């Protein structure tokens, strides 16, 4: 079922959680709401679920207005950040809960409930834990039981609040792949909230990047990563180096470095910031055509990529990531002076108000 | 291994001994004293002291006021705790403070408040008396005073418990389609049942044992407005020690029975949990084998 969000506003006292947010979610899509804490992503999820009421705006499910539909009638599955399993019930009873509270005439027979619950438990590979209480399960097991419980009522929409937030790195990776596969099999419209850009980019069909109650950018993961629309998105999606300069008629100037841009043709000597990811920076020993120079401070050579930290004359740090081969060919050691050239940069003009640098 | 984290042996023995001696001197010895005083002249006298009409009327009145105060404060306590732990509203902190009022006010003052409110010379009391309802120096006053002093127990027990548990499970139940009542019965109540039981036990103990507030509004009319604690005091002042301690032992016995019930329920629950843990461990083993 498709979801439309139209001009949603939500205020908590003086704090604006959502400021005129609109978003279309296609049927069967797996969408990630990504942003730092306090950006409004969880509030938006809870408004879709009906756990929170918007101050203004509409939520449409399959084209029909559901803004005033009660949570219990929205037919959504919701997986809470800390799972919210019923601690006094067994795993079986937890998963059966949604079926057993249905009104008598809609409720399946005890035998049917048993069958459906066991089928779901098999699907999450935990049927052997049917008799256990939530307190006896590990975090990953609880997560899967919470998912099975929300799927038992055959929801039209699945909503997950930081689904992997409370798990350790290894379990996280496994569950991520598992959720992706599950979605491929079931094709239920799913929205999940996360503050982890890697998670959002890896799992979802589309990513919505949010900040301060606004949507900054919506797009496919590779699109967002390759073409971030705003400085915030650029910074939030991963480590990035900042270089301050000017743009005049599509020509970028940073110190003595010059490059023609395919954009900002009407800029007239405007102040600009160029963002370069560490792996888009190449290290050289030649000063010609270099963007900047710095002294090698640290070298982290663990893994396939070598991360080199440079200190500029003005104290700013530059981080570059080069392949092991390139690093060996350069033969640099801490204390050396090296030069960096960008393979790819994202340039944003500072607007009249002075574009602030986002701190994450 | 344990020696690294615990006190040395002599220190442990001394601390344990101090605790045990204290327990014996201040809890066990007085309790034994009460029963010994009540029974040392024989069963016959003990039973006679309990079934004589004035004692019997005091027992009945105590049970009646507890039977009214406990359910009333149970319902109130759960609603208040629910409201305070789950919702934000204007006047929430005022309500939280008001719940504590009966603890802050001396019971005697509480009794006097009711006399000032419902005494025969006041507007409310006069009006009620004209309509055939005497509050002060009668059963309604005793019930009112009992409800007032036992007011905070259930809510006090539940508010921190419900706040620490959070609303997640209840929200999960509602998203899964449960109605408000189903959510309360199947999710909220099982989660708070131990706190609730404890609150009820405390309420009951205080309702039956309350002296100060009840003493002020009762008027001490023998066979009519005496509860067990008031009756004990009267007998004691008349040097009827067997009678006084017989009634006192009844109160003590009630306390012991409630404690026993609580332990039994806890033991039963613990056994269920343990059985489930064993079953899970077995299932884990089976799942691990190819």
Interface residues (C-beta under 8 A of the other chain):
Chain A: X49 X50 X51 X71 X72 X73 X76 X77 X78 X80 X82 X84 X85 X86 X87 X88 X89 X90 X97 X98 X101 X102 X128 X129 X131 X132 X133 X136 X149 X150 X152 X153
Chain B: X168 X169 X171 X172 X173 X174 X175 X176 X177 X178 X179 X182 X186 X187 X190 X191 X273 X276 X277 X279 X280 X283 X284 X286 X287
